């Protein structure tokens, strides 16, 4: 247990440094870091200018990860993501030139502006941590995370992500607007030059070790049953066309473990599951009503109803 405790101290330092950069976004910062700790990908769906790119870059800097950015656009090609074979005139042979996906933290900005062909280029990378180019499979660096942003306001010139691709994202997060006081502090930091590069707190190898230690965070049978029952309830509702998949159950478990680890515990509580519930499930529900978007207020209302209806396991049991 000393390994977990020493690692938890370092994880806490990462959260502290990142929160200092992201004014008023401590909860979203914590959830984004927990997703990386769980080895998952993050989808930010929010209006422009709320700090999504800044958060991605800050996480890369504090975790000591290589960082690349791709701007989603209708003319983006799959080879612009994965890379392509280039003819070398001197030798007459083809040489592979890696694309921006060959990094440790990839920011896919405005992913819903890219065409389905370009979006699909990320599927293998997100699921298998590898890409296939001209029949050859090439492994991506470890660790590998995709932080994608999507603008929910625009409806023209965008290509909504299909359910199979949405399910690849561990969580969907929303930053939203900060308070007036926090916004003033944000401007002051920019004016004083305190919004620049932050120092790294961890290395990539240490992050991989932290991911391995996550398996030592235990989840009791009653908490696991609580988690699974709620996921299954989303499939049984008449107003839900597509509920939580088995992958969602695994994602909810791993994200709950990551949240527990960030709370300096080696076990998952029902509160961890409840905190993980909305980030993991909000983008996975497909409702029966055609005019209701995934991640909408209606979907969150359904998730809240499921959460409220399921009895929370008690930590006390009656003595036999």
N, C-alpha and C positions, 0 to 999 in steps of 0.2 A: 504494500500500500504506500510505502514511502515514495515509489516512483510516481504514482498518481499525484500525491500531495506536492511533490517538487514541481511537477509539470503544471499543476493547477495554479501555482504561484506565478509561473511564467505566463500562463493564459490570462490571468487576471491583469498582468502588466500590459499585455496586448490590448485588452479592452480599455484600460485606462488611457493609454496613449491614443488609441483610435477615437475614443469619446472626446478627448481634448480637441481633436481636429474637427469632429463632426458636432457642431453646437446643436444641442437640443434633440439629438437623434440617438440617444443612448440605447433605447430598446431595439431599434432597427439595426444598429451597429452590432448589438449582442446577437441578434438573430442571424445576421449575415455571417458573423464569425462562427456561430454554432453550426451553420450549414457547411462551412468549409471544414470544420472539425469533424463533421459527420461524413465528409467526402462527397457532398452533394453540390448541385448547381442552384443558382439563385436567379429568379426572374423578378425584376423591379418593374412594376406597372404603376406609373405615376406621371403627373404633368411635368413638362420640362422645367429645368432650373431648380430642382429641389435638392440636388447634391448627389445624385446617383453615381455619376462618373467620379466625383471626388471621393466617395466612399470606397469604390472599387480600387482606385489608385492608392488610397490610404491603407487598405487591407494588404495590398501587394507590398507596400513599403514596410509596414510593421512586421509582416511575416517573412520578409526577405525573399520574395518570389519575383521571377521575371514577369513582365507585364506587357501585353500588346492589346491594341484596340482596333476593332473593325467597325466601320460606319455602314449600317444597313442602308441599301439603296436599291431601286429596281434594276439597275444595271450591274449589280454585284454578281459575279460568277462563282460557281463552286470552287474553281481553281484559285480564285482570289482569297479563298479561305484556307484550303488545304495545301496549296502549292501546285507546281506543275513541273513537267520535264522540259528542260532547256537543251537545245542542240549546241554542242561545243564545236565551233568551226575548226579548231586546231586538230581535234582528234576524230571528229565525225561521229561522236557518241553523244547519247543523251545523259544529262545529269539532272538530278532532282534538286529543285530549288524550293525549300520549305516555305510554306505560307505562314501567316500570323498565328494560326492555330497551334503552332509548335512553340508554346510558351507554358508557363505554369498557371497564370491567371489571365484569362481572356475576357475582355469586355466587348460584348457584341451589342453595340449601341443601336437602338431602334430596330430590333430584330424583325418587327412586323412590317418594316418597309422593304425588307429583302424578299425576293421571290421565293416560292416554295422550293425551287431547285437549290438556291443558295442556303436556305434554312436547313434543308435535308443534309447538306454537307456537314452540319454539326452533329447530326444524330449519332453516327458511329463514334465520333470523338467523345461525345458526352456519355454514351453508354459503355463503350469498350476501351476508352482512352487510347484510341488508335485511329488511323485513317488509311484508306486504300486509294492508291494513285496508280493508274495504269497496271492494275492487277497485282501490285505490290503493297503489302501491309507494313506500315511504319508506325512504331510506337511513339506516343507523346511523352513529354517530360513528366516526372512525378514530383510533387502532386500536380493534378490538373483540375482547374475549376473554370466554369463558364459563368460569368455574371452578365446577364442580358437585360436590356431595358426595352420597354414597350410603351409607346405613347397611346393612352386610351382615349385621347380627345379626338384625334384625327380619324376620319372614316373613309377618306379618299386616298388612293395610292398606297394602301396598306394591305397586307396579306395575313389575316388572323392565323395563329398557330393552331394546327389540328390537335385533337386530344392526345394522340400518341406522343407528340412532341412536348406538349404541356406536361405530360406525366413524367418526362425526363427531369424536370426541375424539382428539386427537393422542396423548395419553398417559393412562395410568391410574397414579396414584401412591398409595402407602401410607405414612403417617407412622409409625405404630406408637408404642410407648412408648419413652421415653428412659431413660437409666441413672439410678440413685439419686442420684448426684452432680449430674447435669444437672437432675433434678427439684427438688433442693434449691435449686440456683441459680435455677431458674425462679420458685420461690416467693419467694426473696429479692428478685428484680427486681420482682415485683409489689408486695411490701411496701414497697419503697423508691421506688416510683413510676417505675421505669425501663422499665415496659412500656407506656408511652403512645404518643402519635403520634410517628412518625419523620419526619424531613425528607426532602423529595424530592431525588433525585440526578440524575434525568433529566426531560425533558419528553416529552410525547406526540410532538411532532415529531421529537425526537432518537431516540425508539424506532422510529418509522417509518423514519428514515434507517438505523438499525442493521439493520432487516429488509431494506432494499434492499441494504445492503452484504453481506448473507449470501450473495447469489448469487456473490460474488467468492471465497467459500471453495470451493476446487476439490476434486473427488473423482476420484482416478485410476481408470482403467478396471478394474484388477484388484480394487480395493476395491469398486467399484460392482458388478462381477460377483459378488463374495463376498456382498454384501448381497442381491442379487436371488436368488442360488441358495438362500440360507437361507430366504427368504420362500417360494420355490416348493416347498421341501422340506416346509413345513407343510401344503401342499395334497395332498401325495402319500402322507401317512401314513394307514394304515387306521383308526387310532383317532381321527382328526380329521375331523369332519363338515364344518367350515368353517374354512379356513386364512386366511392373510394375503391380503387383497384387493389389487388394484393400487393403491388409495388408501393401503393400509398400506405398500407399497413406497416411494411418494413421501413418506409421513410419516416413515418410517425414515431416508430420505435427508436430509430437511430437519432433522430432530432431530439427526442426526449432525453436520451442518454447524454447527448452533447450539452443540453441545457443543464442537466444535473451536474455534469463535470465542471461547467462554468460556475456553478454554485458551490463548488468545493465539496461535493458529495460523491460517493461511489455507489449510489443507488438511486433509482428513479421513483419519484413520488407522483401521486395523481395530479398535483399542481403542475408538475413538469409536462404531463400529457395535455392538460388543459391549456397551458401556455403554447404548446406546439400545435394545437388543434387547428387554429385558423391559418397560420402561415403554410402548413402542409396541405390543407384540404381546400382552401378557398378557390384555387385554380383548377381543381380536379372535378368539380361538380358540373354536370351538364343538365340543365333544368328542362322540364317538358315544354315550358313556354318559349316559343321561338324568339320572342322579342326581349328576352332577359339574358343579358350577357353573363358569362362566367366571371366570378369574382365580384359580382354586383351586390347591392344591398340585399336583394332578395336571397341570393345564395348564402350570404353571411347570416341572414335571419334563420334559414333552415339549419345551418350549422349550429347556431345558438340554441335552437329548439332541441336538437339531438343532444347537445352538451348538457342542457338543463334537465332533460328527461332521464338520463342515465344516472343511477345512484353511484355516488363516489365511494370507493372502497374505504373502509375505516381501518386505521392503524391498530385498533384494539380489537381483539377477538375474545369471545366469551371463554373463560377457563373451563376445560372439560373436567 
